[in-house]
């Protein structure tokens, strides 16, 4: 009997996919907290200020 192929694993860091935290100017913890809180508010149907979220997520590290 052939082996079952395992599903693709996404590396998680601080409760969110690690890819979301790469190259961020702010600390990984604060970025992850913002993502988790926004997701929770969205699931609960609360209002989300999209302009504020987009602005905070667009901040990137400067290249040296």
N, CA, C and O atoms as a Maestro MAE file, in Angstrom:
{
 s_m_m2io_version
 :::
 2.0.0
}

f_m_ct {
 s_m_title
 :::
 protein
 m_atom[256] {
  # First column is atom index #
  i_m_mmod_type
  r_m_x_coord
  r_m_y_coord
  r_m_z_coord
  i_m_residue_number
  s_m_chain_name
  s_m_pdb_residue_name
  s_m_pdb_atom_name
  i_m_atomic_number
  :::
  1 25 0.851 -1.191 0.000 1 A "UNK " " N  " 7
  2 3 0.000 0.000 0.000 1 A "UNK " " CA " 6
  3 2 0.892 1.248 0.000 1 A "UNK " " C  " 6
  4 15 1.808 1.344 0.816 1 A "UNK " " O  " 8
  5 25 0.636 2.210 -0.906 2 A "UNK " " N  " 7
  6 3 1.483 3.413 -0.964 2 A "UNK " " CA " 6
  7 2 1.266 4.312 0.247 2 A "UNK " " C  " 6
  8 15 0.185 4.347 0.836 2 A "UNK " " O  " 8
  9 25 2.324 5.038 0.600 3 A "UNK " " N  " 7
  10 3 2.239 5.965 1.733 3 A "UNK " " CA " 6
  11 2 1.349 7.147 1.381 3 A "UNK " " C  " 6
  12 15 1.285 7.584 0.232 3 A "UNK " " O  " 8
  13 25 0.670 7.646 2.392 4 A "UNK " " N  " 7
  14 3 -0.171 8.824 2.195 4 A "UNK " " CA " 6
  15 2 0.721 10.066 2.127 4 A "UNK " " C  " 6
  16 15 1.575 10.267 2.990 4 A "UNK " " O  " 8
  17 25 0.526 10.880 1.122 5 A "UNK " " N  " 7
  18 3 1.324 12.098 0.960 5 A "UNK " " CA " 6
  19 2 0.891 13.131 2.013 5 A "UNK " " C  " 6
  20 15 -0.297 13.418 2.162 5 A "UNK " " O  " 8
  21 25 1.866 13.679 2.733 6 A "UNK " " N  " 7
  22 3 1.520 14.638 3.779 6 A "UNK " " CA " 6
  23 2 1.128 15.981 3.164 6 A "UNK " " C  " 6
  24 15 1.598 16.353 2.089 6 A "UNK " " O  " 8
  25 25 0.260 16.693 3.872 7 A "UNK " " N  " 7
  26 3 -0.177 18.010 3.404 7 A "UNK " " CA " 6
  27 2 0.945 19.022 3.587 7 A "UNK " " C  " 6
  28 15 1.816 18.845 4.438 7 A "UNK " " O  " 8
  29 25 0.921 20.066 2.796 8 A "UNK " " N  " 7
  30 3 1.932 21.114 2.866 8 A "UNK " " CA " 6
  31 2 1.805 21.849 4.196 8 A "UNK " " C  " 6
  32 15 0.708 22.232 4.603 8 A "UNK " " O  " 8
  33 25 2.916 22.037 4.857 9 A "UNK " " N  " 7
  34 3 2.912 22.715 6.151 9 A "UNK " " CA " 6
  35 2 3.408 24.151 5.983 9 A "UNK " " C  " 6
  36 15 4.423 24.400 5.332 9 A "UNK " " O  " 8
  37 25 2.689 25.066 6.569 10 A "UNK " " N  " 7
  38 3 3.095 26.465 6.567 10 A "UNK " " CA " 6
  39 2 3.680 26.765 7.940 10 A "UNK " " C  " 6
  40 15 3.056 26.468 8.959 10 A "UNK " " O  " 8
  41 25 4.871 27.351 7.975 11 A "UNK " " N  " 7
  42 3 5.521 27.665 9.242 11 A "UNK " " CA " 6
  43 2 4.786 28.826 9.908 11 A "UNK " " C  " 6
  44 15 4.563 29.869 9.295 11 A "UNK " " O  " 8
  45 25 4.413 28.628 11.172 12 A "UNK " " N  " 7
  46 3 3.712 29.659 11.931 12 A "UNK " " CA " 6
  47 2 4.646 30.268 12.964 12 A "UNK " " C  " 6
  48 15 5.490 29.586 13.546 12 A "UNK " " O  " 8
  49 25 4.475 31.564 13.179 13 A "UNK " " N  " 7
  50 3 5.243 32.278 14.189 13 A "UNK " " CA " 6
  51 2 4.276 33.203 14.916 13 A "UNK " " C  " 6
  52 15 3.616 34.037 14.295 13 A "UNK " " O  " 8
  53 25 4.196 33.051 16.216 14 A "UNK " " N  " 7
  54 3 3.336 33.908 17.050 14 A "UNK " " CA " 6
  55 2 1.858 33.871 16.627 14 A "UNK " " C  " 6
  56 15 1.150 34.871 16.745 14 A "UNK " " O  " 8
  57 25 1.402 32.722 16.137 15 A "UNK " " N  " 7
  58 3 -0.013 32.548 15.804 15 A "UNK " " CA " 6
  59 2 -0.412 32.977 14.410 15 A "UNK " " C  " 6
  60 15 -1.591 32.896 14.064 15 A "UNK " " O  " 8
  61 25 0.531 33.431 13.595 16 A "UNK " " N  " 7
  62 3 0.228 33.810 12.208 16 A "UNK " " CA " 6
  63 2 1.298 33.203 11.291 16 A "UNK " " C  " 6
  64 15 2.396 32.901 11.759 16 A "UNK " " O  " 8
  65 25 1.007 33.017 10.000 17 A "UNK " " N  " 7
  66 3 2.035 32.497 9.096 17 A "UNK " " CA " 6
  67 2 3.288 33.370 9.112 17 A "UNK " " C  " 6
  68 15 3.195 34.597 9.073 17 A "UNK " " O  " 8
  69 25 4.455 32.735 9.170 18 A "UNK " " N  " 7
  70 3 5.738 33.442 9.287 18 A "UNK " " CA " 6
  71 2 5.949 34.421 8.137 18 A "UNK " " C  " 6
  72 15 6.612 35.445 8.304 18 A "UNK " " O  " 8
  73 25 5.390 34.111 6.977 19 A "UNK " " N  " 7
  74 3 5.525 34.963 5.792 19 A "UNK " " CA " 6
  75 2 4.987 36.376 6.053 19 A "UNK " " C  " 6
  76 15 5.508 37.351 5.512 19 A "UNK " " O  " 8
  77 25 3.950 36.478 6.877 20 A "UNK " " N  " 7
  78 3 3.335 37.780 7.162 20 A "UNK " " CA " 6
  79 2 4.239 38.676 8.006 20 A "UNK " " C  " 6
  80 15 4.054 39.893 8.030 20 A "UNK " " O  " 8
  81 25 5.221 38.082 8.703 21 A "UNK " " N  " 7
  82 3 6.056 38.845 9.629 21 A "UNK " " CA " 6
  83 2 7.424 39.196 9.047 21 A "UNK " " C  " 6
  84 15 8.207 39.902 9.683 21 A "UNK " " O  " 8
  85 25 7.714 38.705 7.846 22 A "UNK " " N  " 7
  86 3 9.014 38.972 7.242 22 A "UNK " " CA " 6
  87 2 9.133 40.431 6.832 22 A "UNK " " C  " 6
  88 15 8.162 41.043 6.386 22 A "UNK " " O  " 8
  89 25 10.326 40.977 6.985 23 A "UNK " " N  " 7
  90 3 10.665 42.311 6.480 23 A "UNK " " CA " 6
  91 2 9.786 43.423 7.048 23 A "UNK " " C  " 6
  92 15 9.485 44.386 6.343 23 A "UNK " " O  " 8
  93 25 9.374 43.310 8.295 24 A "UNK " " N  " 7
  94 3 8.543 44.344 8.910 24 A "UNK " " CA " 6
  95 2 9.397 45.270 9.767 24 A "UNK " " C  " 6
  96 15 10.331 44.832 10.438 24 A "UNK " " O  " 8
  97 25 9.060 46.552 9.733 25 A "UNK " " N  " 7
  98 3 9.787 47.559 10.521 25 A "UNK " " CA " 6
  99 2 9.440 47.427 12.009 25 A "UNK " " C  " 6
  100 15 10.319 47.527 12.865 25 A "UNK " " O  " 8
  101 25 8.169 47.204 12.309 26 A "UNK " " N  " 7
  102 3 7.725 47.040 13.693 26 A "UNK " " CA " 6
  103 2 8.104 45.654 14.194 26 A "UNK " " C  " 6
  104 15 8.451 44.780 13.400 26 A "UNK " " O  " 8
  105 25 8.040 45.450 15.498 27 A "UNK " " N  " 7
  106 3 8.391 44.154 16.061 27 A "UNK " " CA " 6
  107 2 7.393 43.091 15.587 27 A "UNK " " C  " 6
  108 15 6.225 43.379 15.324 27 A "UNK " " O  " 8
  109 25 7.888 41.866 15.489 28 A "UNK " " N  " 7
  110 3 7.043 40.771 15.011 28 A "UNK " " CA " 6
  111 2 5.839 40.564 15.920 28 A "UNK " " C  " 6
  112 15 4.746 40.240 15.454 28 A "UNK " " O  " 8
  113 25 6.048 40.755 17.219 29 A "UNK " " N  " 7
  114 3 4.967 40.564 18.180 29 A "UNK " " CA " 6
  115 2 3.825 41.536 17.973 29 A "UNK " " C  " 6
  116 15 2.657 41.150 18.031 29 A "UNK " " O  " 8
  117 25 4.155 42.801 17.731 30 A "UNK " " N  " 7
  118 3 3.096 43.805 17.546 30 A "UNK " " CA " 6
  119 2 2.362 43.608 16.226 30 A "UNK " " C  " 6
  120 15 1.152 43.819 16.151 30 A "UNK " " O  " 8
  121 25 3.088 43.206 15.186 31 A "UNK " " N  " 7
  122 3 2.457 42.949 13.881 31 A "UNK " " CA " 6
  123 2 1.520 41.752 13.999 31 A "UNK " " C  " 6
  124 15 0.393 41.789 13.504 31 A "UNK " " O  " 8
  125 25 1.989 40.684 14.658 32 A "UNK " " N  " 7
  126 3 1.169 39.483 14.833 32 A "UNK " " CA " 6
  127 2 -0.070 39.788 15.672 32 A "UNK " " C  " 6
  128 15 -1.158 39.295 15.375 32 A "UNK " " O  " 8
  129 25 0.090 40.597 16.716 33 A "UNK " " N  " 7
  130 3 -1.045 40.972 17.569 33 A "UNK " " CA " 6
  131 2 -2.105 41.709 16.759 33 A "UNK " " C  " 6
  132 15 -3.299 41.441 16.899 33 A "UNK " " O  " 8
  133 25 -1.668 42.637 15.914 34 A "UNK " " N  " 7
  134 3 -2.599 43.405 15.080 34 A "UNK " " CA " 6
  135 2 -3.341 42.483 14.115 34 A "UNK " " C  " 6
  136 15 -4.548 42.636 13.929 34 A "UNK " " O  " 8
  137 25 -2.649 41.538 13.506 35 A "UNK " " N  " 7
  138 3 -3.273 40.614 12.552 35 A "UNK " " CA " 6
  139 2 -4.307 39.740 13.255 35 A "UNK " " C  " 6
  140 15 -5.414 39.550 12.751 35 A "UNK " " O  " 8
  141 25 -3.939 39.207 14.427 36 A "UNK " " N  " 7
  142 3 -4.866 38.345 15.176 36 A "UNK " " CA " 6
  143 2 -6.095 39.110 15.648 36 A "UNK " " C  " 6
  144 15 -7.212 38.600 15.564 36 A "UNK " " O  " 8
  145 25 -5.899 40.338 16.147 37 A "UNK " " N  " 7
  146 3 -7.036 41.118 16.650 37 A "UNK " " CA " 6
  147 2 -7.968 41.532 15.518 37 A "UNK " " C  " 6
  148 15 -9.186 41.550 15.693 37 A "UNK " " O  " 8
  149 25 -7.405 41.863 14.362 38 A "UNK " " N  " 7
  150 3 -8.222 42.231 13.205 38 A "UNK " " CA " 6
  151 2 -9.029 41.023 12.725 38 A "UNK " " C  " 6
  152 15 -10.206 41.153 12.388 38 A "UNK " " O  " 8
  153 25 -8.393 39.851 12.694 39 A "UNK " " N  " 7
  154 3 -9.094 38.628 12.274 39 A "UNK " " CA " 6
  155 2 -10.238 38.306 13.230 39 A "UNK " " C  " 6
  156 15 -11.318 37.899 12.802 39 A "UNK " " O  " 8
  157 25 -9.993 38.492 14.528 40 A "UNK " " N  " 7
  158 3 -11.029 38.208 15.538 40 A "UNK " " CA " 6
  159 2 -12.212 39.160 15.370 40 A "UNK " " C  " 6
  160 15 -13.367 38.738 15.416 40 A "UNK " " O  " 8
  161 25 -11.919 40.444 15.175 41 A "UNK " " N  " 7
  162 3 -12.985 41.439 14.990 41 A "UNK " " CA " 6
  163 2 -13.790 41.141 13.727 41 A "UNK " " C  " 6
  164 15 -15.012 41.291 13.711 41 A "UNK " " O  " 8
  165 25 -13.107 40.725 12.686 42 A "UNK " " N  " 7
  166 3 -13.775 40.403 11.418 42 A "UNK " " CA " 6
  167 2 -14.732 39.230 11.603 42 A "UNK " " C  " 6
  168 15 -15.860 39.256 11.112 42 A "UNK " " O  " 8
  169 25 -14.268 38.187 12.325 43 A "UNK " " N  " 7
  170 3 -15.101 37.007 12.558 43 A "UNK " " CA " 6
  171 2 -16.319 37.337 13.413 43 A "UNK " " C  " 6
  172 15 -17.386 36.748 13.242 43 A "UNK " " O  " 8
  173 25 -16.151 38.291 14.341 44 A "UNK " " N  " 7
  174 3 -17.259 38.691 15.216 44 A "UNK " " CA " 6
  175 2 -18.202 39.670 14.538 44 A "UNK " " C  " 6
  176 15 -19.279 39.959 15.059 44 A "UNK " " O  " 8
  177 25 -17.802 40.186 13.375 45 A "UNK " " N  " 7
  178 3 -18.657 41.102 12.620 45 A "UNK " " CA " 6
  179 2 -18.537 42.550 13.061 45 A "UNK " " C  " 6
  180 15 -19.387 43.375 12.725 45 A "UNK " " O  " 8
  181 25 -17.471 42.870 13.825 46 A "UNK " " N  " 7
  182 3 -17.287 44.243 14.275 46 A "UNK " " CA " 6
  183 2 -16.694 45.100 13.159 46 A "UNK " " C  " 6
  184 15 -16.178 44.574 12.173 46 A "UNK " " O  " 8
  185 25 -16.770 46.416 13.320 47 A "UNK " " N  " 7
  186 3 -16.236 47.359 12.339 47 A "UNK " " CA " 6
  187 2 -14.714 47.322 12.349 47 A "UNK " " C  " 6
  188 15 -14.089 47.273 13.408 47 A "UNK " " O  " 8
  189 25 -14.126 47.348 11.156 48 A "UNK " " N  " 7
  190 3 -12.664 47.376 11.012 48 A "UNK " " CA " 6
  191 2 -12.297 48.596 10.179 48 A "UNK " " C  " 6
  192 15 -12.817 48.793 9.081 48 A "UNK " " O  " 8
  193 25 -11.401 49.407 10.710 49 A "UNK " " N  " 7
  194 3 -10.922 50.586 9.984 49 A "UNK " " CA " 6
  195 2 -9.871 50.122 8.969 49 A "UNK " " C  " 6
  196 15 -8.697 49.967 9.307 49 A "UNK " " O  " 8
  197 25 -10.305 49.903 7.726 50 A "UNK " " N  " 7
  198 3 -9.414 49.346 6.710 50 A "UNK " " CA " 6
  199 2 -8.244 50.254 6.375 50 A "UNK " " C  " 6
  200 15 -7.145 49.765 6.113 50 A "UNK " " O  " 8
  201 25 -8.450 51.552 6.376 51 A "UNK " " N  " 7
  202 3 -7.361 52.490 6.068 51 A "UNK " " CA " 6
  203 2 -6.233 52.340 7.089 51 A "UNK " " C  " 6
  204 15 -5.058 52.327 6.725 51 A "UNK " " O  " 8
  205 25 -6.596 52.226 8.361 52 A "UNK " " N  " 7
  206 3 -5.617 52.080 9.433 52 A "UNK " " CA " 6
  207 2 -4.854 50.755 9.296 52 A "UNK " " C  " 6
  208 15 -3.637 50.716 9.473 52 A "UNK " " O  " 8
  209 25 -5.571 49.680 8.982 53 A "UNK " " N  " 7
  210 3 -4.950 48.365 8.830 53 A "UNK " " CA " 6
  211 2 -3.995 48.364 7.639 53 A "UNK " " C  " 6
  212 15 -2.873 47.869 7.746 53 A "UNK " " O  " 8
  213 25 -4.429 48.911 6.509 54 A "UNK " " N  " 7
  214 3 -3.590 48.943 5.313 54 A "UNK " " CA " 6
  215 2 -2.326 49.756 5.553 54 A "UNK " " C  " 6
  216 15 -1.244 49.375 5.106 54 A "UNK " " O  " 8
  217 25 -2.458 50.868 6.255 55 A "UNK " " N  " 7
  218 3 -1.307 51.729 6.528 55 A "UNK " " CA " 6
  219 2 -0.300 51.018 7.429 55 A "UNK " " C  " 6
  220 15 0.906 51.097 7.197 55 A "UNK " " O  " 8
  221 25 -0.794 50.323 8.459 56 A "UNK " " N  " 7
  222 3 0.121 49.653 9.389 56 A "UNK " " CA " 6
  223 2 0.821 48.460 8.737 56 A "UNK " " C  " 6
  224 15 1.965 48.159 9.076 56 A "UNK " " O  " 8
  225 25 0.153 47.782 7.813 57 A "UNK " " N  " 7
  226 3 0.738 46.590 7.184 57 A "UNK " " CA " 6
  227 2 1.674 46.937 6.034 57 A "UNK " " C  " 6
  228 15 2.427 46.077 5.577 57 A "UNK " " O  " 8
  229 25 1.644 48.169 5.561 58 A "UNK " " N  " 7
  230 3 2.471 48.565 4.417 58 A "UNK " " CA " 6
  231 2 3.890 48.972 4.823 58 A "UNK " " C  " 6
  232 15 4.747 49.169 3.961 58 A "UNK " " O  " 8
  233 25 4.143 49.099 6.133 59 A "UNK " " N  " 7
  234 3 5.453 49.555 6.604 59 A "UNK " " CA " 6
  235 2 6.479 48.440 6.439 59 A "UNK " " C  " 6
  236 15 6.294 47.333 6.946 59 A "UNK " " O  " 8
  237 25 7.568 48.743 5.722 60 A "UNK " " N  " 7
  238 3 8.621 47.757 5.460 60 A "UNK " " CA " 6
  239 2 9.958 48.255 5.974 60 A "UNK " " C  " 6
  240 15 10.155 49.458 6.147 60 A "UNK " " O  " 8
  241 25 10.874 47.334 6.216 61 A "UNK " " N  " 7
  242 3 12.225 47.696 6.622 61 A "UNK " " CA " 6
  243 2 12.950 48.351 5.455 61 A "UNK " " C  " 6
  244 15 12.696 48.033 4.294 61 A "UNK " " O  " 8
  245 25 13.850 49.264 5.777 62 A "UNK " " N  " 7
  246 3 14.674 49.880 4.736 62 A "UNK " " CA " 6
  247 2 15.860 48.964 4.458 62 A "UNK " " C  " 6
  248 15 16.425 48.365 5.373 62 A "UNK " " O  " 8
  249 25 16.226 48.864 3.198 63 A "UNK " " N  " 7
  250 3 17.401 48.075 2.831 63 A "UNK " " CA " 6
  251 2 18.656 48.844 3.196 63 A "UNK " " C  " 6
  252 15 18.707 50.066 3.061 63 A "UNK " " O  " 8
  253 25 19.673 48.121 3.662 64 A "UNK " " N  " 7
  254 3 20.922 48.770 4.070 64 A "UNK " " CA " 6
  255 2 21.838 48.957 2.888 64 A "UNK " " C  " 6
  256 15 22.938 49.488 3.038 64 A "UNK " " O  " 8
  :::
 }
 m_bond[255] {
  # First column is bond index #
  i_m_from
  i_m_to
  i_m_order
  :::
  1 1 2 1
  2 2 3 1
  3 3 4 2
  4 3 5 1
  5 5 6 1
  6 6 7 1
  7 7 8 2
  8 7 9 1
  9 9 10 1
  10 10 11 1
  11 11 12 2
  12 11 13 1
  13 13 14 1
  14 14 15 1
  15 15 16 2
  16 15 17 1
  17 17 18 1
  18 18 19 1
  19 19 20 2
  20 19 21 1
  21 21 22 1
  22 22 23 1
  23 23 24 2
  24 23 25 1
  25 25 26 1
  26 26 27 1
  27 27 28 2
  28 27 29 1
  29 29 30 1
  30 30 31 1
  31 31 32 2
  32 31 33 1
  33 33 34 1
  34 34 35 1
  35 35 36 2
  36 35 37 1
  37 37 38 1
  38 38 39 1
  39 39 40 2
  40 39 41 1
  41 41 42 1
  42 42 43 1
  43 43 44 2
  44 43 45 1
  45 45 46 1
  46 46 47 1
  47 47 48 2
  48 47 49 1
  49 49 50 1
  50 50 51 1
  51 51 52 2
  52 51 53 1
  53 53 54 1
  54 54 55 1
  55 55 56 2
  56 55 57 1
  57 57 58 1
  58 58 59 1
  59 59 60 2
  60 59 61 1
  61 61 62 1
  62 62 63 1
  63 63 64 2
  64 63 65 1
  65 65 66 1
  66 66 67 1
  67 67 68 2
  68 67 69 1
  69 69 70 1
  70 70 71 1
  71 71 72 2
  72 71 73 1
  73 73 74 1
  74 74 75 1
  75 75 76 2
  76 75 77 1
  77 77 78 1
  78 78 79 1
  79 79 80 2
  80 79 81 1
  81 81 82 1
  82 82 83 1
  83 83 84 2
  84 83 85 1
  85 85 86 1
  86 86 87 1
  87 87 88 2
  88 87 89 1
  89 89 90 1
  90 90 91 1
  91 91 92 2
  92 91 93 1
  93 93 94 1
  94 94 95 1
  95 95 96 2
  96 95 97 1
  97 97 98 1
  98 98 99 1
  99 99 100 2
  100 99 101 1
  101 101 102 1
  102 102 103 1
  103 103 104 2
  104 103 105 1
  105 105 106 1
  106 106 107 1
  107 107 108 2
  108 107 109 1
  109 109 110 1
  110 110 111 1
  111 111 112 2
  112 111 113 1
  113 113 114 1
  114 114 115 1
  115 115 116 2
  116 115 117 1
  117 117 118 1
  118 118 119 1
  119 119 120 2
  120 119 121 1
  121 121 122 1
  122 122 123 1
  123 123 124 2
  124 123 125 1
  125 125 126 1
  126 126 127 1
  127 127 128 2
  128 127 129 1
  129 129 130 1
  130 130 131 1
  131 131 132 2
  132 131 133 1
  133 133 134 1
  134 134 135 1
  135 135 136 2
  136 135 137 1
  137 137 138 1
  138 138 139 1
  139 139 140 2
  140 139 141 1
  141 141 142 1
  142 142 143 1
  143 143 144 2
  144 143 145 1
  145 145 146 1
  146 146 147 1
  147 147 148 2
  148 147 149 1
  149 149 150 1
  150 150 151 1
  151 151 152 2
  152 151 153 1
  153 153 154 1
  154 154 155 1
  155 155 156 2
  156 155 157 1
  157 157 158 1
  158 158 159 1
  159 159 160 2
  160 159 161 1
  161 161 162 1
  162 162 163 1
  163 163 164 2
  164 163 165 1
  165 165 166 1
  166 166 167 1
  167 167 168 2
  168 167 169 1
  169 169 170 1
  170 170 171 1
  171 171 172 2
  172 171 173 1
  173 173 174 1
  174 174 175 1
  175 175 176 2
  176 175 177 1
  177 177 178 1
  178 178 179 1
  179 179 180 2
  180 179 181 1
  181 181 182 1
  182 182 183 1
  183 183 184 2
  184 183 185 1
  185 185 186 1
  186 186 187 1
  187 187 188 2
  188 187 189 1
  189 189 190 1
  190 190 191 1
  191 191 192 2
  192 191 193 1
  193 193 194 1
  194 194 195 1
  195 195 196 2
  196 195 197 1
  197 197 198 1
  198 198 199 1
  199 199 200 2
  200 199 201 1
  201 201 202 1
  202 202 203 1
  203 203 204 2
  204 203 205 1
  205 205 206 1
  206 206 207 1
  207 207 208 2
  208 207 209 1
  209 209 210 1
  210 210 211 1
  211 211 212 2
  212 211 213 1
  213 213 214 1
  214 214 215 1
  215 215 216 2
  216 215 217 1
  217 217 218 1
  218 218 219 1
  219 219 220 2
  220 219 221 1
  221 221 222 1
  222 222 223 1
  223 223 224 2
  224 223 225 1
  225 225 226 1
  226 226 227 1
  227 227 228 2
  228 227 229 1
  229 229 230 1
  230 230 231 1
  231 231 232 2
  232 231 233 1
  233 233 234 1
  234 234 235 1
  235 235 236 2
  236 235 237 1
  237 237 238 1
  238 238 239 1
  239 239 240 2
  240 239 241 1
  241 241 242 1
  242 242 243 1
  243 243 244 2
  244 243 245 1
  245 245 246 1
  246 246 247 1
  247 247 248 2
  248 247 249 1
  249 249 250 1
  250 250 251 1
  251 251 252 2
  252 251 253 1
  253 253 254 1
  254 254 255 1
  255 255 256 2
  :::
 }
}
